[in-house]
Amino acid sequence: MALYILQFGEYIFELYYWLILISIFGSWFPRFQSSKFGIWISKLVEPYLGIFRRFIPPLGPIDISPIIALFIFRYLRTFAMEGLRQSLNVISA
């Protein structure tokens, strides 16, 4: 059971990571942003990306906040999954 929980957690983090990437690349195409799929993705990832956009100003036409958000997301993922792994080990022991 613990293995399935860990795999599900990994799947959710991986899915969200890809949604962030799609949102970043989709921002280059105005038609994508106004499509139903683009709006749906934006609603999912904008709460997370908005945190970084508040503190990291764009450098001219280039917004580097999503890049920093992706790096921090990878660290948060590792931290959260290790915490989940250790919690499941304590519960199953």
C-alpha positions, 0 to 999 in steps of 0.5 A: 500500500505504501508503494502505491501512495508513493507512486501516486505522489510521484505521479502528481508531482510529475504531472504538475511539473509538466503543466508548469512547463506547458504553461511556460511554453504556451505563454509564447503563443497568444492563441494557446493562452486564450484556448480552453486548455490554456485557460484550464492550465493557467488556473492550475499553475498560476497560484504557484507561479504567481508567488514568484512573479510577485517577488521577481520582476521581469528583465525587460521582455523576459520573465525568469520567475517561472524558471526559478519556480521550476527549480524550487518545485524540484526541491520541494518535490524531493523534500515532500516525497522524502517526508512521505517516504519516511512517514510511511516507513514509520507507519508500516513499522 
